[in-house]
Amino acid sequence: GWRLRDYQRWATDSFFEGGSGVVVLPCGAGKTIVGAAAMARAKATTLILVTNTVSARQWRAELLRRTTLTDNEIGEYSGEKKEIRPVTIATYQVVTRKTKGEYRALELFDSRDWGLIIYDEVHLLPAPVFRLTSDLQSRRRLGLTATLVREDRRESDVFSLIGPKRYDAPWKELEAAGYIATAECTEVRVTLDEAGRMAYATAESRERYRLAACAPAKVRVVEKILARHAGRPTLIIGAYLDQLEEIAGRLGLPLVDGKTSNRRREQAFADFRAGKISTLVVSKVANFSVDLPEAAVAVQVSGTFGSRQEEAQRLGRLLRPKAGGGEAHFYTVVTRDTLDSEYAAHRQRFLAEQGYAYRIIDAADLTAAGGEISGIPEGADGAQRGAGTHDEER
C-alpha cells in the first residue's frame, strides 16, 4: 500500500473538518493523492471535474493504482465517452457544453446527488462557464490547485464558489523536506537586431509583445541551453505556434500543440516519460495537468503576458523529485528593452515571493559555459556570472 505524507494528511483533515474548501499544493506534491484520500474518507458518489481528457486519464490511472476502486467503478464523461459511475471523471468543457440551447450534461449531473465534487485546477473556475458547475448539488466540494493567483484578481470568487482555503502547503518547506525538487531559475537576455528593433518600434501595440517574444535570437539560445544540459529531459515551452514550429523544425524536435491529436500527444508524452525522446517542444497545452515528472529542464521562450499562474504551473512541472536527486533548471529567454522584459519582471516577483532565487545572464555568456553550470570550477563560473549580471541587475 501507500502512505499519505504528513502534509497530505493535514490537507485532507483540514478539508474534512471544514466540510468544503480549497487545498493549495505545489505541482508534484500529489494533489491527486489528496483527492483520493478525501474520496476514501467521504465513501460517497464522487464527481471529479478536470481540464481535459489527458488529465482525466491521469486521474483514472492514479485512482486505480492508489485505491481499491475497480475499473468499472470509474466512469469517464468526456467528448469521447459518456459513462456515469460511482466515481465519474468529467471535463469542465463537456459538462458546460450547450446543445440546442440546453445544458444537457449539466442537467444530467445536477439530477444526481453527489457526496463529493472535486474541482481540479480550481483557479480556472471563475470563468462564467465554469461557474455553472459550481451550482451542482453536492454535500462536499474540494477545490485543488497549485496556485490561487489569477491575473483577473478574482481569487475570491473561487472561495465564494467552493469554500474557503483549508490548506496551503509552503513550496520551500516541501522542497526542504525533499518532497519536491529544488529549482534554479535563470533569465537569459537577448537583443533585437536592427531590423527587429525597427519593426518593434513601429508596430501596433497589440503586435509588440509577439515581435519581442518571437525574437529570432531566441532560437540560438535554446540551442545553447540544450547543449549545456545535453541528455537531460527538457521541455521547451511557448505561446506562439510559428515560433515553436521554427524551433522544432530547426532543431529537429517533436512538437506538441493544440492541433496534435490526443493519441499523438499521449504517445509523445509516453515517449518522453520513458526516455525515448529527451526534448519536447510544447505549446500551452502542457500548462495544465500534463504530468511529466521526468522533466529536469524547462526553457520558456514566450508566455502569456507575464501570467504568474502560468509561471507557477510551469515551474511546478519541474518540481517533482528527480530519480537521481538533482536540481531542476528553469530558463526564461527574454528580449531586453521590450514588453517581454517587463512581463518577465512581473513573473520574477512572484517566484521571488515563493522563495526562488533568480539569476539574470546575457545570451553571450551562455556559450562560454560549455556543460552544466554546476560542472564548472567555481572561479570560472563566478567570473562569468559576474560579467553577465553586473549591468543587468534591476
Secondary structure, 3 states (H helix, E strand, C coil): CCCCCHHHHHHHHHHHHHCCEEEECCCCCCHHHHHHHHHHHHCCCEEEEECCHHHHHHHHHHHHHHCCCCHHHEEEECCCCECCCCEEEEEHHHHCCCECCECHHHHHHHCCCEEEEEECCHHHCCCHHHHHHCCCCEEEEEEEECCCCCCCCCHHHHHHHHCCEEEECCHHHHHHCCCCCCEEEEEEEECCCHHHHHHHHHCCHHHHHHHHHCCCHHHHHHHHHHHHCCCCCEEEECCCHHHHHHHHHHHCCCEECCCCCHHHHHHHHHHHHHCCCCEEEECHHHCCCCCCCCCCEEEECCCCCCCHHHHHHHHHHHCCCECCECCEEEEEEEECCCHHHHHHHHHHHHHHHCCCCEEEEECHHHHCCCCCHHHCCHHHHHHHHHHHHCCCCC
